[in-house]
Amino acid sequence: MDEIVIKDLATATIDGKQYLILGSPDGVGIAYKAELTEVGNFLNLSGAATTFQGNITPTSPAPTLDGVYLATTPGTYTNYGGIVVNANNGGSPAKPILTFIGVGADQTTFAKQENVLDYEVPGAPSATITEGDTNPVQVGAVFEANEAIKSNIEGINAQIVRGRLEIIDGDGNLGARLNTDGTWEFGDVTVRQLSASALNIASLAINEIIAKNIFSNVFQSDGDKIMITDSNDNIGYIFDPKEIKLAEGLSTQVVHSTTYGQSLTIFTVSGAVVTTSTESGVYTFTLGPIMRPFDGDPTTYNDLRLSFQVQYESPCGGLARMLKKAYIDEDGYDLSAAGNNQKILISAPGQGGQPILNLSKGTENYNRFIEGVTNGKTLANEEGSNYSHPFVYWKQGEDDWLTNNEIYKLRLKKLREDLDADIKAIEPNNPDLFFICYQLATADLGGLNRSHIGIATMDLCRESPYFFAGPPMYPMTHPDNVHLNPISSVESGAIAGYIAKKVLSGYDWKGTRVENFEFFDNTIILNYNVESLPLVFDTTRVTNPGNYGYNLFTSAGVAKTITNVEILRGEVVKITSNVPIVAGDILRYAYKNGNTATAGNQTGQRGNLRDSQGLTVIYDFDGLNIPLNNWAQAFEITIK
């Protein structure tokens, strides 16, 4: 970790999210610069939660919360498992020890982590600082610019050469240079999103930091806050010393998510709206999440309002509420709690009955999407917040039944690339846009199967790092064989919201899908990725279409008999036939079976395989109680 003396903060180039600021009893303060991964490792105590709970002394009362505590005074911590905290490492010279105590298992387990600080108690200040001088810079000291001063900090060297400060790596590659005229030069700059889900920076007197003329005046004072802006005063980040805590992956105060596609994003049938209450931290534009009916209405973007549904249910309410709930359930972080003040903004700019080309760049639907991004950022900045749009929930494909799978994938990839570029043109710091894609399971149209687009979408989720598999539609209720009822629409959105949380937190989400298979004699072994073990065949939610949804054919399309389907070891499915399995045979699941003229969990193309996530992940807003299982993705595999 880099270190900097507290009194030098006034002239240091810092980012509030990157420093752990400490003080020792002798009044010497040190700020340790650490990216989140470093801090995570620094606080990673076995059996303890990672939330920092505060400072303790040997006389502190017994803890009431699991987490990480900073032991500030040497001695025996009786109420913390009798752990003994030392002042220094006992070496020569003695170096102080920073000790964290991890408390876990409902305050029944205690663990100590000692961190020797590479810092010596300073001696008298030098008149001139030369290489090897261990004293900190102090008032009155003279810095000899022509002397190369090097400090090796985890392989990064800082040195003064001919009056210029240079930062280089261990191989001598130049990262940055401060010239004698005050200008900076940089090598390649990589900006990685940092998160502070386990680290609070509190009680830092902002008035002690003079942020002036640093990187072309990008720091601006705003009362007790510091805003980082560009030359056009667009806010990139706000540093509030009272408390900075952002959910992991949700890097801005306003996080915008768009549900985009055809009618399933904006319309339901056979039932009343079920998202009837607002939820703190979940917002829409002025007139609600569904945008197309209000084209041209001057009040559409008046403000951000607590979300509500109008006329029809959409996946938006379930998505945003479950995204918020997942952070509470898994990270103990409520984004809308006092001091956090984050908002999820949701919108649905799509239109029913549209092929993908009518949702792509240059169309009115695409322009409506971008209009939402533009106004979302504007409204966020007007209230002093920064903005991002990290992901899209994609629900489309029914009107591309004549489109070849490979062409459809190319068009969907191009749509994501265009949206990513146009969003970054509006908000340059936006992360790479990713899509969560549902898998359609709609009825045939005019005798032509439309569900092949669902196969294409799942294939793309395997092939591209920007696409993630969302929920299949076959377990849902389709009253008119195309659209969902309100509860299924909410469930679809809630599953997408949970997946979004996992992806935003860095998890490589795959869903319940076949990872690989093998065959021999008359047997096929399918090895599944399972997000929550074990796999089960659910014939209550979905009626059994026969063989739990699996069908086997020759290469010529002649049906082969399946005599048994069973689950092995929780993640493996074994399929047995009465005849040998040969290369070229075709195995299908939940695809082109059942009554393809219908859709849904009773008679349509369907299967019974799911994981067990719903035992612990439940959507429970507005009186609902929906277990969010991950149903197996429909597929067609050629045996080879």
C-alpha positions in Angstrom: 0.0 0.0 0.0 1.2 3.6 -0.7 1.5 5.8 2.4 1.2 9.5 2.9 1.7 11.6 6.0 -1.6 13.2 7.1 -0.4 16.8 7.0 0.6 16.3 3.3 -3.0 15.5 2.3 -3.5 19.1 1.4 -1.2 18.8 -1.6 -1.7 15.1 -2.4 -3.7 13.9 -5.4 -6.2 11.5 -3.7 -9.5 9.8 -4.4 -11.7 9.5 -1.3 -12.7 6.0 -2.2 -9.1 4.7 -2.2 -7.7 5.6 1.2 -7.8 4.0 4.6 -6.9 6.8 7.0 -5.3 5.9 10.3 -3.9 7.7 13.3 -1.4 6.5 16.0 -1.4 7.4 19.7 1.7 9.6 19.2 -0.3 11.8 16.8 1.4 10.5 13.6 -1.2 9.9 11.0 -0.8 7.7 8.0 -3.1 7.3 4.9 -2.8 3.9 3.2 -3.8 3.9 -0.4 -5.5 0.6 -1.4 -7.8 -0.5 -4.2 -10.9 -2.5 -3.1 -9.3 -5.9 -3.8 -6.4 -5.0 -1.5 -8.7 -3.8 1.2 -10.8 -6.9 0.9 -7.7 -9.1 1.3 -6.5 -6.9 4.1 -9.8 -7.4 6.1 -10.4 -11.1 5.0 -10.6 -12.8 8.3 -11.7 -16.4 8.4 -15.3 -16.9 9.7 -16.0 -13.2 10.0 -18.2 -10.9 8.1 -16.4 -8.3 6.1 -18.3 -5.2 7.3 -16.1 -2.8 9.2 -17.8 -2.1 12.6 -15.5 0.5 14.2 -12.7 0.9 16.7 -12.3 -0.9 20.0 -10.1 -0.9 23.1 -9.3 -3.5 25.7 -12.2 -2.1 27.8 -14.8 -2.2 25.0 -18.0 -4.1 25.8 -18.7 -7.4 24.0 -19.7 -7.0 20.4 -23.3 -7.3 19.2 -22.5 -7.5 15.5 -20.3 -9.7 13.4 -17.7 -7.9 11.3 -14.2 -6.4 11.5 -13.0 -4.3 14.4 -9.9 -2.2 14.6 -8.0 -2.7 17.9 -6.6 0.8 18.6 -4.8 0.2 21.9 -2.4 -2.6 23.0 -3.6 -5.0 25.7 -5.9 -8.0 26.3 -9.3 -7.7 24.7 -11.3 -9.7 27.2 -14.6 -9.4 25.4 -13.1 -10.4 22.1 -12.0 -13.9 22.8 -9.1 -12.8 25.1 -7.1 -11.7 22.1 -3.8 -10.0 23.0 -2.9 -6.9 20.8 0.7 -5.8 20.6 2.0 -2.3 20.0 4.8 -3.2 17.6 6.6 -6.2 16.1 9.5 -6.2 18.6 12.0 -5.8 15.8 14.9 -3.3 15.4 13.8 -0.8 14.4 10.4 -1.5 16.0 7.5 -1.1 13.5 3.9 -0.6 14.7 1.3 -3.3 14.2 -2.2 -2.6 12.9 -4.5 -5.3 14.4 -8.0 -6.2 13.2 -10.2 -8.6 15.1 -12.8 -10.5 13.1 -16.0 -11.5 14.9 -18.2 -14.2 13.3 -20.8 -16.8 13.9 -23.1 -14.5 15.8 -20.3 -13.2 18.0 -19.0 -16.6 19.0 -15.8 -16.8 17.0 -12.9 -14.4 17.1 -9.8 -14.1 14.8 -6.9 -11.7 14.9 -5.0 -10.4 11.9 -1.8 -8.4 12.5 -0.4 -6.2 9.8 3.1 -4.8 10.4 3.2 -1.3 9.0 6.2 -0.5 6.9 6.7 2.8 8.8 9.3 3.9 11.4 8.9 6.5 14.1 10.4 9.6 12.5 13.5 11.2 13.8 14.4 14.9 13.5 13.5 16.5 10.2 16.3 16.8 7.7 17.3 20.0 6.1 17.6 18.1 2.8 15.8 14.9 1.8 18.1 12.5 0.1 17.7 8.9 -1.1 17.3 6.5 1.9 16.0 9.2 4.3 13.2 7.6 6.3 11.9 10.8 7.9 8.7 12.2 6.5 8.5 15.5 4.7 8.1 18.3 7.4 7.8 22.0 7.4 11.1 23.7 6.8 12.7 20.7 5.0 14.2 21.3 1.6 13.5 18.8 -1.2 16.5 18.4 -3.4 14.9 18.0 -6.8 18.1 16.8 -8.6 18.5 13.8 -6.2 16.6 10.7 -7.4 14.4 9.7 -4.4 12.9 6.3 -4.8 10.4 4.5 -2.7 9.5 0.9 -3.7 5.9 0.4 -3.0 4.7 -3.0 -4.1 6.7 -2.9 -7.3 5.9 0.8 -8.2 8.7 3.3 -8.0 8.4 7.1 -7.6 11.5 9.1 -8.4 12.7 12.7 -9.0 14.8 13.0 -12.1 16.0 16.4 -13.3 13.3 18.2 -11.4 10.5 16.0 -12.7 8.5 13.5 -10.6 8.2 10.2 -12.4 6.1 7.2 -11.5 7.3 3.9 -13.1 6.7 0.2 -12.6 9.3 -2.4 -11.7 10.3 -2.8 -15.3 11.0 0.9 -15.8 7.8 1.6 -17.8 6.7 5.2 -17.3 3.2 5.7 -15.9 3.1 9.4 -15.1 5.4 12.4 -15.0 4.9 15.8 -13.3 6.9 18.4 -15.2 8.6 21.4 -13.7 6.0 23.7 -15.3 3.2 21.9 -13.4 1.8 19.9 -16.3 1.3 16.1 -16.2 2.1 13.5 -18.7 0.5 10.0 -18.6 1.1 6.6 -20.1 -1.8 4.3 -20.7 -4.5 4.9 -18.1 -6.8 2.0 -17.0 -9.7 3.0 -14.9 -11.2 0.1 -12.9 -14.5 0.5 -11.1 -13.9 0.5 -7.3 -16.6 -0.3 -4.8 -16.7 0.4 -1.1 -19.3 -2.1 0.0 -17.2 -3.1 3.0 -15.4 0.1 3.7 -16.8 3.4 5.1 -14.8 6.6 5.0 -16.2 8.8 7.7 -15.4 11.9 9.7 -12.8 13.3 7.3 -12.6 17.1 7.7 -12.9 18.1 4.1 -11.9 21.7 4.8 -8.4 20.5 5.6 -8.0 19.3 2.0 -7.2 22.0 -0.5 -8.3 20.6 -3.8 -7.2 23.3 -6.2 -5.5 23.2 -9.5 -5.2 19.5 -9.5 -5.7 17.8 -12.9 -7.1 21.0 -14.6 -9.4 22.0 -11.7 -11.5 18.8 -11.8 -12.1 19.1 -8.0 -14.7 21.6 -7.0 -15.8 22.4 -3.5 -19.5 22.3 -2.7 -19.9 23.0 1.0 -18.7 20.0 2.8 -18.4 17.9 -0.4 -16.0 17.6 -3.2 -17.2 17.0 -6.7 -15.0 15.6 -9.5 -16.2 17.1 -12.8 -15.0 17.4 -16.3 -14.3 20.7 -18.1 -18.1 21.0 -18.9 -19.0 20.6 -15.2 -20.5 17.1 -15.7 -20.3 15.4 -12.4 -18.2 12.2 -12.3 -18.1 11.6 -8.6 -19.1 13.3 -5.4 -17.0 12.7 -2.2 -19.0 13.3 0.9 -16.9 13.0 4.1 -19.8 12.2 6.3 -20.2 8.8 4.8 -19.4 7.2 1.5 -20.8 3.8 1.0 -21.8 2.4 -2.4 -23.2 -1.0 -3.2 -20.6 -3.3 -4.8 -21.2 -2.9 -8.6 -23.6 0.1 -8.2 -20.9 2.7 -8.5 -23.1 5.8 -8.7 -25.9 7.5 -6.8 -28.4 7.0 -9.6 -28.2 3.6 -11.4 -30.5 3.3 -14.4 -31.7 0.0 -15.8 -33.8 -0.3 -19.0 -36.1 -3.2 -19.8 -36.2 -3.3 -23.6 -37.8 -5.3 -26.4 -41.3 -6.2 -27.4 -44.7 -6.3 -25.7 -43.6 -8.5 -22.8 -41.6 -5.5 -21.5 -44.7 -3.3 -21.3 -47.8 -5.4 -21.4 -49.6 -8.2 -19.5 -53.0 -9.9 -19.9 -55.6 -11.5 -17.6 -55.1 -9.7 -14.3 -54.7 -6.5 -12.5 -51.5 -4.7 -11.7 -49.8 -6.3 -8.7 -47.0 -3.8 -8.1 -49.3 -1.5 -6.2 -46.9 0.2 -3.7 -43.8 2.3 -4.0 -40.5 1.2 -2.7 -37.8 3.5 -1.2 -34.9 3.8 -3.6 -36.8 2.6 -6.7 -37.7 5.4 -9.1 -39.2 6.0 -12.5 -39.5 9.0 -14.7 -42.5 11.3 -13.9 -45.2 9.3 -15.7 -44.0 5.7 -14.8 -41.7 3.1 -16.3 -43.6 2.5 -19.6 -42.4 5.3 -21.9 -43.9 5.0 -25.4 -47.5 6.2 -24.5 -46.0 9.5 -23.4 -44.0 10.4 -26.5 -44.0 14.1 -26.8 -45.5 14.7 -23.4 -43.5 17.7 -22.0 -44.0 16.4 -18.4 -42.4 13.0 -19.0 -39.0 14.0 -17.7 -40.0 16.5 -15.1 -38.4 14.6 -12.3 -37.6 11.2 -10.8 -40.4 9.7 -8.7 -40.9 6.7 -6.5 -41.9 4.0 -8.9 -45.4 2.9 -9.7 -47.2 0.9 -12.4 -49.8 2.5 -14.7 -52.5 0.5 -16.5 -50.3 -2.6 -17.1 -47.8 -4.6 -15.1 -44.2 -4.7 -16.5 -41.0 -6.6 -15.4 -39.6 -3.2 -14.2 -41.1 -3.3 -10.7 -40.0 -6.8 -10.0 -36.5 -6.2 -11.4 -35.7 -3.1 -9.4 -37.2 -4.3 -6.1 -35.4 -7.6 -6.3 -32.1 -5.9 -7.2 -32.5 -3.8 -4.1 -33.5 -6.8 -1.9 -30.6 -8.9 -3.2 -28.1 -6.3 -1.9 -29.8 -6.3 1.5 -30.0 -10.1 1.7 -26.5 -10.9 0.5 -24.5 -7.9 1.4 -26.4 -6.4 4.3 -26.5 -3.1 2.3 -29.7 -1.1 1.9 -29.0 1.3 -0.9 -31.9 3.6 0.1 -30.9 3.8 3.8 -29.9 7.1 5.4 -26.4 8.0 4.4 -26.4 5.8 1.3 -29.0 7.6 -0.7 -28.7 5.5 -3.9 -31.5 5.2 -6.4 -32.4 2.6 -9.0 -34.1 4.2 -12.0 -36.1 1.9 -14.2 -37.7 2.5 -17.6 -39.2 0.5 -20.5 -39.0 2.3 -23.9 -39.9 -0.7 -26.1 -42.8 -1.4 -28.4 -44.9 -4.5 -29.0 -44.8 -6.5 -32.2 -41.4 -5.3 -33.3 -38.5 -7.3 -34.9 -35.0 -6.5 -33.6 -34.3 -4.2 -36.6 -37.2 -1.9 -35.4 -35.5 -1.6 -32.0 -32.0 -0.9 -33.4 -30.1 2.3 -34.0 -31.9 4.9 -36.1 -35.5 3.9 -35.1 -37.9 5.8 -32.9 -37.7 3.1 -30.3 -33.9 3.3 -30.1 -34.1 7.1 -29.9 -36.6 6.8 -27.0 -34.1 4.6 -25.2 -31.3 7.1 -25.6 -33.7 10.0 -24.7 -34.3 8.2 -21.4 -30.5 7.9 -20.8 -30.0 11.6 -21.6 -32.8 12.7 -19.2 -31.8 10.2 -16.6 -28.3 11.7 -16.4 -29.6 15.3 -16.5 -32.1 14.7 -13.6 -29.4 12.9 -11.6 -26.9 15.7 -12.0 -29.5 18.3 -11.2 -30.0 16.8 -7.8 -26.3 16.6 -7.3 -25.9 12.9 -8.0 -23.8 11.0 -10.5 -25.3 8.5 -13.0 -24.7 5.2 -14.7 -26.6 2.8 -16.9 -24.9 -0.6 -16.5 -27.3 -3.2 -17.9 -30.4 -3.9 -20.1 -33.0 -6.6 -19.5 -33.8 -7.9 -23.1 -37.2 -9.5 -23.9 -37.6 -9.8 -27.6 -37.6 -12.3 -30.5 -41.2 -13.3 -31.1 -41.4 -11.2 -34.3 -38.1 -12.5 -35.7 -39.5 -16.0 -36.4 -38.2 -15.7 -40.0 -34.7 -14.6 -38.9 -31.8 -17.1 -39.1 -30.2 -17.7 -35.6 -26.8 -16.5 -36.7 -28.1 -13.3 -38.2 -30.2 -12.7 -35.1 -27.1 -13.0 -32.9 -25.2 -10.5 -35.1 -28.0 -8.0 -34.9 -28.3 -8.3 -31.1 -24.6 -7.9 -30.7 -24.7 -4.8 -32.9 -27.5 -3.4 -30.9 -25.5 -3.8 -27.7 -22.4 -2.2 -29.2 -24.4 0.8 -30.5 -26.1 1.3 -27.1 -22.9 1.0 -25.3 -21.2 3.6 -27.5 -24.1 6.1 -27.3 -24.5 5.8 -23.6 -20.8 6.4 -23.1 -21.1 9.5 -25.3 -23.6 10.8 -22.8 -21.8 9.4 -19.7 -18.2 8.7 -20.5 -17.6 6.9 -17.2 -20.4 4.4 -17.8 -19.2 0.8 -17.4 -19.4 -1.6 -20.3 -23.1 -2.3 -21.0 -24.3 -5.9 -20.5 -27.5 -7.6 -21.4 -29.6 -10.1 -19.4 -31.6 -12.1 -21.9 -34.8 -14.0 -21.3 -35.5 -17.1 -23.3 -38.8 -16.9 -25.2 -41.2 -19.9 -25.4 -44.1 -18.6 -27.4 -46.6 -20.4 -29.6 -46.1 -21.1 -33.3 -47.3 -18.5 -35.7 -48.9 -19.8 -38.9 -47.3 -23.1 -38.3 -43.8 -21.6 -38.0 -41.8 -22.2 -34.8 -40.7 -19.0 -33.2 -38.8 -20.4 -30.2 -35.6 -21.0 -32.2 -34.8 -17.4 -31.4 -34.7 -18.4 -27.7 -32.0 -21.0 -28.6 -30.0 -18.3 -30.5 -30.1 -15.9 -27.5 -28.8 -18.6 -25.1 -26.1 -19.5 -27.5 -25.0 -15.8 -27.5 -24.9 -15.8 -23.7 -22.3 -18.6 -24.0 -20.3 -16.8 -26.7 -20.1 -13.2 -25.5 -19.0 -11.8 -22.1 -21.6 -9.0 -22.5 -24.7 -11.3 -22.5 -26.0 -13.3 -19.5 -28.8 -15.9 -19.5 -32.0 -14.7 -17.9 -35.1 -16.6 -17.1 -36.8 -19.0 -19.6 -40.4 -18.3 -20.2 -41.8 -21.8 -20.4 -42.5 -22.1 -16.6 -44.6 -18.9 -16.8 -48.3 -18.4 -17.3 -49.2 -17.3 -20.9 -53.0 -16.7 -20.9 -53.1 -15.8 -24.6 -50.1 -18.1 -25.6 -47.9 -15.1 -26.1 -48.0 -12.6 -23.2 -47.6 -13.2 -19.5 -50.0 -12.6 -16.7 -49.0 -9.9 -14.2 -47.5 -12.3 -11.6 -45.4 -14.0 -14.2 -44.2 -10.7 -15.5 -43.1 -9.6 -12.0 -41.4 -13.0 -11.5 -39.5 -12.6 -14.8 -38.3 -9.2 -13.8 -37.4 -10.3 -10.3 -35.2 -13.1 -11.6 -33.5 -10.7 -13.9 -32.9 -8.3 -10.9 -31.3 -11.0 -8.9 -29.1 -12.0 -11.8 -28.1 -8.3 -12.3 -27.0 -8.1 -8.7 -24.8 -11.2 -9.1 -23.2 -9.9 -12.4 -22.7 -6.4 -10.9 -20.8 -8.0 -8.0 -18.5 -9.8 -10.5 -20.1 -13.2 -10.6 -20.0 -15.1 -13.9 -23.6 -16.0 -14.1 -24.6 -19.0 -16.4 -28.0 -20.2 -15.1 -29.1 -23.8 -15.3 -27.5 -25.0 -18.6 -25.7 -28.0 -20.0 -22.0 -27.4 -19.8 -20.9 -30.6 -21.5 -22.2 -34.1 -22.3 -21.0 -37.6 -23.1 -22.6 -40.6 -24.7 -22.0 -44.4 -24.8 -24.1 -47.4 -25.6 -27.7 -46.3 -25.1 -26.9 -43.6 -22.6 -26.4 -39.8 -22.6 -24.9 -38.0 -19.6 -25.6 -34.3 -19.3 -23.4 -32.2 -17.0 -25.2 -29.1 -15.9 -24.1 -25.8 -14.5 -26.3 -25.4 -11.4 -26.4 -22.0 -9.6 -28.1 -23.6 -6.5 -27.9 -27.3 -5.9 -29.7 -29.7 -6.2 -31.4 -30.1 -9.5 -35.0 -31.3 -9.3 -37.8 -32.3 -11.6 -40.8 -30.0 -10.7 -44.0 -31.4 -12.0 -46.2 -29.2 -9.8 -45.3 -25.9 -11.4 -45.0 -27.4 -14.9 -46.9 -30.4 -16.1 -44.8 -33.2 -17.4 -44.8 -33.3 -21.2 -43.2 -36.7 -21.1 -39.6 -37.5 -20.1 -39.5 -34.3 -18.2 -39.2 -32.4 -21.4 -36.4 -34.4 -23.2 -36.8 -35.8 -26.7 -34.4 -37.8 -28.8 -34.3 -38.0 -32.6 -32.2 -39.5 -35.3 -30.3 -37.2 -37.7 -33.2 -37.7 -40.1 -35.7 -36.4 -37.5 -37.2 -39.9 -36.6 -38.1 -40.1 -32.9 -36.1 -42.5 -30.7 -37.6 -43.9 -27.5 -36.3 -42.6 -24.2 -36.9 -45.3 -21.5 -35.6 -43.3 -18.4 -34.5 -39.9 -17.3 -32.9 -39.4 -13.9 -30.8 -36.9 -11.9 -27.4 -38.1 -10.6 -25.4 -36.3 -7.9 -27.5 -33.1 -8.0 -26.1 -31.7 -11.2 -26.0 -34.5 -13.7 -28.9 -35.8 -15.8 -28.8 -39.3 -17.2 -30.9 -40.2 -20.3 -31.4 -43.8 -21.4 -32.8 -45.1 -24.7 -33.8 -48.5 -25.8 -31.4 -48.2 -28.8 -27.8 -47.2 -29.1 -26.9 -43.5 -29.2 -24.9 -42.6 -32.3 -23.2 -39.5 -33.6 -25.7 -37.3 -35.4 -28.6 -38.0 -33.1 -30.4 -34.9 -31.8 -31.4 -34.3 -28.2 -33.9 -31.5 -27.3 -35.1 -30.1 -24.0 -38.3 -27.9 -23.7 -38.1 -27.2 -27.4 -40.5 -28.3 -30.2 -42.3 -30.5 -27.7 -45.8 -30.3 -26.1 -48.4 -28.4 -28.1 -46.4 -25.9 -30.0 -49.6 -24.0 -30.9 -49.8 -22.9 -27.3 -47.4 -21.5 -24.7 -46.8 -21.8 -21.0 -46.3 -24.3 -18.2 -49.4 -26.5 -18.9 -49.5 -27.4 -22.6 -46.7 -25.5 -24.4 -43.1 -26.3 -25.2 -41.7 -27.0 -21.7 -39.7 -29.1 -19.3 -39.5 -29.8 -15.6 -35.9 -29.3 -14.6 -34.9 -26.5 -12.3 -32.4 -25.7 -9.5 -33.3 -25.1 -5.8 -32.5 -21.3 -5.6 -36.1 -20.6 -4.6 -35.6 -22.2 -1.2 -33.6 -19.1 -0.2 -34.2 -16.4 -2.8 -37.8 -15.2 -2.6 -39.7 -12.2 -4.0 -42.0 -11.0 -1.2 -43.2 -7.5 -2.2 -46.9 -6.4 -2.3 -48.1 -9.6 -0.6 -46.5 -11.9 -3.1 -44.3 -14.9 -2.2 -42.5 -16.1 -5.3 -39.6 -18.5 -5.1 -37.0 -17.5 -7.7 -35.7 -20.8 -9.1 -33.5 -21.0 -12.2 -35.3 -23.2 -14.7 -33.2 -25.2 -17.2 -32.6 -23.5 -20.5 -34.3 -25.0 -23.6 -31.8 -26.5 -26.0 -31.2 -28.6 -29.1 -27.9 -30.6 -29.1 -26.4 -32.6 -32.0 -24.6 -35.7 -30.5 -21.0 -35.8 -31.7 
